[in-house]
Structures are given as structure tokens and as C-alpha cells.
Amino acid sequence: MTITHQEEGSKGIYKALVEGKPHAEMTYSRASDTLIIIDHTGVPDELRGMGVGVKLVERAVMDARASGTKIMPLCPFAKAQLQRHKEWQDVLS
């Protein structure tokens, strides 16, 4: 699995690519230099149960830590993962 990240203006997207499968994605909006709002996580049926969504959230957490950014999870999936993983809560807004 390869996870890519793109940001243009105030919008960003993480994509998880698994060879031969449709990609999974997590989108966010940048509210400020130090805050992103995760608004959507989409995982195709072919990738469910593989931990792809969790890996997308984990990558956002790692990037947030590296840049000193906080995360506000409006997406129910991302919010649930950030609550479940206590070790990620340092990046919560």
C-alpha cells in the first residue's frame, strides 16, 4: 500500500493505493496554518477489512505531528479512530 498526500489551496487529500484496486481517500480542509479539518474518509468495498482507513488517519497524524498541526475530525470514521487510539490524541484540536 502506498499513501500519497496532496494539498492545493485550503483543500487536501490523502490517497491509499493498493495495486489493482480502486483507491481509498481521506479529505480535509485547512482552517489555518496549524489546523486541518478531516471531513471525509472513503474506502471502497474491495479494500474494507484491510486497515486502509486506519492507515490514512495514521498518516495524517504523523504529518500533523511533523508540522505542528492540530486535527479536528468531523468525519465520523476519523473521529472514531482518533478516540480509539489514545496515542494519537496529542494532535486533536
SULLIN-V181875 format. One record per pair of residues at least 4 apart in sequence whose C-alpha atoms are under 6 Angstrom apart, sorted by the first residue. I is the first residue (numbers start at 1). J is the second residue. D is the distance in Angstrom with one decimal. If there is no record, write none. Layout:
i->I j->J d->D
i->I j->J d->D
//
This chain:
i->1 j->17 d->5.6
i->1 j->18 d->4.8
i->2 j->16 d->5.7
i->2 j->17 d->5.1
i->3 j->15 d->5.4
i->3 j->16 d->4.4
i->4 j->14 d->5.6
i->4 j->15 d->5.2
i->5 j->13 d->5.8
i->5 j->14 d->4.5
i->6 j->12 d->5.6
i->6 j->13 d->5.5
i->7 j->11 d->5.8
i->7 j->12 d->4.1
i->10 j->29 d->5.5
i->10 j->30 d->4.8
i->11 j->28 d->6.0
i->11 j->29 d->4.6
i->12 j->27 d->5.7
i->12 j->28 d->5.2
i->13 j->26 d->5.7
i->13 j->27 d->4.4
i->14 j->25 d->5.5
i->14 j->26 d->5.2
i->15 j->24 d->5.6
i->15 j->25 d->4.4
i->16 j->23 d->5.5
i->16 j->24 d->5.1
i->17 j->23 d->5.0
i->24 j->42 d->5.6
i->24 j->43 d->4.5
i->25 j->41 d->5.7
i->25 j->42 d->5.3
i->26 j->40 d->5.5
i->26 j->41 d->4.2
i->27 j->38 d->6.0
i->27 j->39 d->5.9
i->27 j->40 d->5.3
i->28 j->37 d->5.2
i->28 j->38 d->4.2
i->28 j->39 d->5.3
i->29 j->36 d->5.7
i->29 j->37 d->5.2
i->30 j->36 d->4.4
i->31 j->35 d->5.5
i->31 j->36 d->5.6
i->34 j->69 d->4.3
i->34 j->70 d->5.9
i->35 j->69 d->5.4
i->35 j->70 d->4.8
i->35 j->71 d->5.8
i->36 j->71 d->5.1
i->37 j->71 d->5.9
i->37 j->72 d->4.7
i->37 j->73 d->5.7
i->38 j->73 d->4.8
i->38 j->74 d->5.8
i->38 j->75 d->6.0
i->39 j->74 d->5.2
i->39 j->75 d->4.6
i->40 j->75 d->5.1
i->60 j->64 d->6.0
i->64 j->68 d->5.7
i->64 j->69 d->4.5
i->70 j->91 d->4.7
i->70 j->92 d->5.5
i->70 j->93 d->5.2
i->71 j->91 d->5.8
i->71 j->92 d->5.0
i->71 j->93 d->5.4
i->72 j->93 d->5.3
i->73 j->78 d->5.8
i->73 j->79 d->5.0
//
